[in-house]
Amino acid sequence: MLTPPCLLLIWIIEVTSWHSGSNRPVGKTLVTSPKPSASSVQELPVLLVDALGDISRCVKWWRMSFFWVAVNLLLLLHDAVSEEEEELRTHPFSDVTLPCHFSFVEGTENLEFSWEREDIKEAYETEDDAEYFRFLRYYDFFDVFSKLVYQFHNNTEQLEDQNSSYEGRVSVDQAEISEGTLSLLLRNVDFLDEAFYKCSAVTPDGRGQSTIKLIVEDSEMPQVRFDKIDDEDVVTCISQGWYLTPNVTWLDRAERDLSNHSTVEVLEEQINGFYRVFSVLKYPVKLNEKYVCQITETDVNNQPFRAIRKYPNVAITADEASVPLLHISFLMCQAD
């Protein structure tokens, strides 16, 4: 059905053609425009008013559509930015709290929530087959076993299906649940804890989920202590981890490297050659200064690896593209 604006346009064309007394060619045939009737001339104001009304409604519709499109774009951009910002960095052997909060959670009654992990996939191109097959003796631990880190329902913790590597290391402060806070405390962080962690909650009033990426730095930052040796103020630190070739770095508040003024001693050694270290900073120590002790593993074969994938060195055909590439997720390489 033609709308009033369309009818008005057709009528104007007909009137113009009639007044000009011209013929409009259509193909090879000349068509003479008929003279408009008196009734059609009288209907012109009504058609004009209807057309203007339609135009006004169209303008309002387009404005509203543009508004909602703009709102959705802003929400998408906000979500994208939020996902990028949801990253938490920590150091091995420390405790960390993974934040999670939902406004619709007001208590433990009829509440179900859980924490699960998803491995981080990072591409790595091996240089040759020998390097590639060196990783085949490892497997994706968390693709084989449970991804469940923590679960709560029926007003109590439900940890029967919990991944065994998190046993005794995770907890949620139940006093904060009534305020909508479901943050997870993860103790004694290890390199294998680096992953995406998803917090999901369901109540009769709503449901939601949030994801945070936990990054475990390559360096350990043990607690430092002020002490006295031969009546001289010093700062000490003891490694929690075991290293084959540890490197100890001392920094002050301005991040100046003071390592040349420190000593490193073996505190304890294992049969496999790994040991813990004890370091003393003898730089003129100020009790009101801040000192940081960082310990890293310098032996390449004993540093942590992240998701490893084999990329073929030749062009991938259509058939080969459908074959999934082998991946081996985050692992800690230990000497045999």
C-alpha positions, 0 to 999 in steps of 0.5 A: 500500500502506498503511503501519503508521501508516495501518493503526494509525490505521484500527484505532483508529478502528474500535475507538473506533467499536465501543466507543462503539456508535455509527454513523458517517453516510456521506452518508445511509446509516448504517454499523455498525462491525464488532467487531474480531477477537482477532487484530487486538487481538494485533497492536496492539503490533507495529503500534505498534512499526512505527509508532513506527519509521516516525515515527523514520525520518521525523523523521531524514529530515526533519532530513537534508533540512533540513540539506541544504537549509540547506547549499545555501542557504548555498552560494547566498548565498555565491556571490551575495556572492562575485559581488558582491565580485569587482569590481576598480577601476583608473585609465586608463593604469595596470597592473592584475592580474586575479586567478585561482586554481584549486587543481586546477591543479598545472602546465602539463602537460595544462592549458588555460586562457583569459581572455575578456571580456564587455561590461558592459551599463548602461541609459541612457534617451535624451531624444529621437531626436536624442540616440539617433541620435547614437550610431548611428555607433558599434558594439559592437566586441567583439560583432564581433571576438574576445572572447579576451584570452589563451589557453594550452594545449600548454604554451605561449601560443596568441594567434592568435585574440587580440583585437588591442586586447590585443596586447602588453598582457597576460601570465600569470606562468608561474612561478606556474602550478604553484601554481594562479595564472593571474592576468592582468596587463593593462598600460596600461589604457584606458577600453575595457578596462572589462568582465567578464573570465572565467578558465576552466581545464581539467585531467584533475583538474578544471575551473573558472571565475571572473569579475571585473568591471573598472571603469576610473575616469573620472580618471587618476592619474599618478605624482607626483614630488617636485622643486625649483623655485627652491629650493622643494620642489614636487610634479609630475605629467604626464598620460599621456592626451590631454584637450580640457578637463582638470581637475587636482585635487591631494589630500593624505593627508587628501584635502584639496583643494590644487588652488588651490595648483597650476599647469597647463601644456600639455605637448604638443598635437595637431592636433585640439585634444587635449593633455597637461598638466604640473601643479605643486603649490606648496603648502608641500610636506612630503617625508613627506606623500602627494600624489595628482594626479587628471586628468579630462575635463570636456568632456561630449562627450569623456567615456567612454560605457557601454552605451547603450540606447533605451527607448521613451517609450510603453507597450510592447505584447506584439509590441514586447516581443519585439523586442530593444532596440538596445544600443551597448557601452562606447565612447570618444567622440572629437571629429571 
